[in-house]
Amino acid sequence: MPHSKTSAPRDGVLKGRLARGASPWLLPTVATAAFSLTRARRSGRWAAVAVPTTALAAGMLWFFRDPEREITQGRVISPADGVVQSIMPWKDGRTRVAIFMSPLNVHVNRAPLAGTVTSVEHIPGGFVPAFNKESENNERVVWHFDTELGDIEMIQIAGAVARRIVPYIPQGTKVEQGERIGLIRFGSRVDIYLPEGVEVAVEVGQATTAGVTRIDRG
């Protein structure tokens, strides 16, 4: 299976790129850490505050990393970093591949194929853990792409901590395969539905990398 020779985490640190949509969480955290560090020079009490706030800010910077990727050539590539949670035949002949994203994964999602975004629909819902079967009723954003394989459906699902999905592009946009299309904040799940006749190349428990791991076999 093709894969990038460059590790994603190292790219993110070296290039210093952060995900779009990170500001509401990141800026207050970094500002608090900077303030507490400044006050810690004069007060031991503030030093006790500076340690956890600085650690939290560092964690946020790591979480919202957005590394460059060498996009794999293939019909369908993974839209998300994570682990394949399930592979399920659907009633209409399609196959759903569900990818669970832990808080340690890069949370920027990418277009699985080149095509035109025909629909971006936000559906309100709950916030149970993304690995739970009932997470299918969570808040989600449903994407449809018009591609060379026909209509491709992809769903971003919010988790217990992820309370916001941030689409980057609107309906009608033409996208390249592997292009960044949105962000899910914190633990979450991404489902992609492969058309009838397209064989799945990944297995349950396999790690995936957005833009790098090929989902179909062919």
N, C-alpha and C positions, 0 to 999 in steps of 0.2 A: 504494500500500500504506500503511495507517495506521501512524503512528509517533508516539512520544512527542516532545513539543517540548522536553523537558528532558533534558540530557545526563546519562547515568548516572554517569560518573566525578565530575562536579561535585556531583551530589546526594550521593554517598557521602562526599565530603570535607566538605561543608557540614553535613550532618546528623550525621556522626560515627558512623554505625551500622556495627557490625562483625558479621560472620557468626557465627552460633551454630556451635560446634564448632571455633573457631579457637584456643581457650585453650591446648591442649597444645603448639602450635607458637609461638604469639604471646607468651605470658607469659614463658617462659624467655629468649626473644630480647630482649624489651624490658627485662627485669630485668638481663640481662648488659650491655646498652647503657647503662643508667642507672648501673650500678656502675662501668663503665669510664670513663664521663664524670666521675663523682665523683673517681675516683682520678687522672684525667688532669690535674686542677688542681694536683696535687703532684708528678707524675712524667711526664717526657717519654716514658718507655717505655710508660706506660699510654695516652698520647695516641695512639700508633701503633695501639693496640688499639681505642681508642674510635671511630676513624674508620670502619673496616669494620663494627664491631658496630652502630653507629648507622645506617649505611646499610642494613644487613640488617634492622634493626628497622623502618625507614621502609618498606622494600620489603614487609615482612610486613603492615604496617598497610594499605598500598595493595592488596595481594593479597586480603586478607580483608575488603575493603569490601563493603557490602551496601546498595546504594542503593535508595531508594523508586522505584517505577515507576508510571506512569499506564498501567493495563492496557488493551490493545487489545480491542475488541469483535470477535469472530470465532469460528468453530467450533473451530479448532485454532490455538493460538499456540505460539511457540517455548518450549521448556522451558529453553533454555540460551543464554548469550552465546557467540559464536564464529563459525565459518565453516562453511558447508555443505560437507562433505567428499565425500559421495556420496549419490545418490538411486537406490535399487535396487528393482525389482519383486521381490516375494517369491513363493514357490511357491504360497502359499495365497490369492493375490490382493491381499494388502496391499502397501504401498510403504514401504520403510524410508528414512527421512531421517536421515543421520548428521551430527552437528554436532561439529566439533573445537574444543576449548577450549584456548587457549594459556595460559601462566602470566600473561599480561597481562589476560586476561578476568576479569570477575566470575564466581565459581565457585559461587554459590548458584543452584540449579535451582528451577524453578517448575512448577506443575501446568499441563499443556497444555489441559485442559478441566476444567469443573466436574463433580463426580461423587463416587463413593465408592471409596476405596482397597480393592480386594478382595484384593491380595497384595503383600507386600514381601519378596522373597527374596534373601538374600545368597549369592553363589556364589564360593568361593575360586578363585584363578587366578594367572596370571603378571603381569608388569609391563613388557611391551614398550611402546615408544612408542605413544601412542594413535592416531597417524596411520598406523600400520602395520596391514596387513590382519590379521595374527595377533593384534592386540589384542582380537579377539572372544573370545579365550580368557583374557583378563585377569580379575583380580578385578572383580566387578560386582554391582550390585544391580538386580534385575528388578522393575519395578512393573507392576501391572495396575489400571486404573481402569474402573469401571462408569459409563458416560456415556450421553448421549443418542444417541451414534453407536455404542453397543455397547461391547465390550471394547477398551480402548486400552492397548497395551503400550509402556512406556518403559524404557530400560536406561541406567543410569549405569555407565560403564566407567572404571576406574582406568588411569592412564598409567604411564610409566617412573618419574616422580617422585611422582605421587599414590599414596600407600600406604594411604589410608583414605577410605572413603565414609561420610558421616554422614547417615542418614535422619533427618528431623525428626519425622515422623508415623508411627503404626503402622497396620497393617491395620484396616479398619473405619471409618477416619476419613472424614468428608465434607469435601471441599475445594472451594474456590471457584477459578475459573479465574484463573491467575496467582499463586496462593498459594505461598509458599515451602514446599518439601517436602524439601530436602536440600542437602548440600554435598559437593563433591569437592575434596580438597586438591590444588592444583597442576595441571599439564597433564593433560587427560583428554578423554573423549568422551561424548556423550549421543546415543542412538538413539531415534527415535520411529517407531512403525509406524502408518501411516494405513490405515483400513479400505478394502476394495475399493470402488471407485466414487468415492472422494474424490480430487480432482485436486490435485496439488502446485503451490503458488504460488511456491516459491523455486527457485533454481538453484544448481548446484555453484559454489562460490567466493563465494557471496553471504554477507555478514555478517548475523548474526542477533542479536537482543537478547531475552533472556528476558522473557516477559510483554508484549512489544511487537510483534515481528515475526509476522505471520500466516503459518502454514505451508500452509494449504489455500486453494484457490480456490473461491469459491462465494458 
